[in-house]
Structures are given as C-alpha cells and as structure tokens.
Amino acid sequence: MRLYAKRERREPVAVDLCATLEAAASAQKKGAVAVRLLIPAKPVHVSGDPLELELLFLNLIKNAVEACLLYTSPSPRDVEESR
C-alpha cells in the first residue's frame, strides 16, 4: 500500500484528523490491547495526504500496541491519546 501511496504525487487536501484516526484505529485488529480514542467532537483539519496520514496513524497504533505487549500484566492495557 505504501508503494502505491508513494508513487502518486498528490496535492495536499483538507483532512479531518479525527476521522482519519478513527479509521486507522478501527483497522487495528482486536487483541490483548484495547485502543481507546479520546478525540474532540469537532473536526480537526490539516492540509495533507489522507492516505499517508492514515498510514502514519496505523503505524503509530501498531507500534504502541507492540510496546504494550512487551509488558505482561493480568489486566488489559489501554493505549490512549488525549488532549
């Protein structure tokens, strides 16, 4: 997917970071780590490439989940982003 995204040169567009983060989090497989989002109710827009931003969030979530799994705990761990 990243190769496809890198090949095409696209102009930046307005991207809602909240919706993009929600899409990336929903793509995360269910497992031992719960991903919980605390995001603003109003959209947060930036100028960028929607696909690249979603891939960025997917990678950050994956890295956070993997880091949480390095530690053993009897209760599930939460990965939380808040402002």
C-alpha positions, -999 to +999 in steps of 0.1 A: +000+000+000+028+024+009+044+019-025+012+028-042+009+059-020+045+070-027+042+065-065+014+090-069+022+126-063-010+142-049-017+177-040-024+183-002-061+185+007-080+193+039-080+162+060-100+156+092-075+141+116-103+129+139-120+108+111-086+096+099-075+085+133-109+067+139-104+049+106-069+038+115-080+026+150-109+006+136-085-011+112-065-023+142-071-060+150-088-068+183-065-083+207-049-082+242-046-044+240-076-021+239-072+010+217-094+038+231-096+072+214-103+104+232-108+129+203-125+162+201-162+163+189-154+189+163-133+181+132-096+190+133-084+198+098-049+198+084-035+200+049-020+168+037-024+134+020-053+114+036-037+080+027-003+090+041-019+103+073-039+071+078-008+050+073+010+072+098-017+066+124-018+029+116+019+026+122+018+046+155-010+025+168+007-007+158+039+004+175+021+014+207+003-020+208+035-039+203+052-019+230+023-026+254+026-063+247+062-063+258+050-060+294+029-087+309+000-077+331-030-096+344-053-068+332-057-055+296-036-024+288-051+007+272-034+029+246-049+063+250-045+096+232-059+127+249-055+164+248 
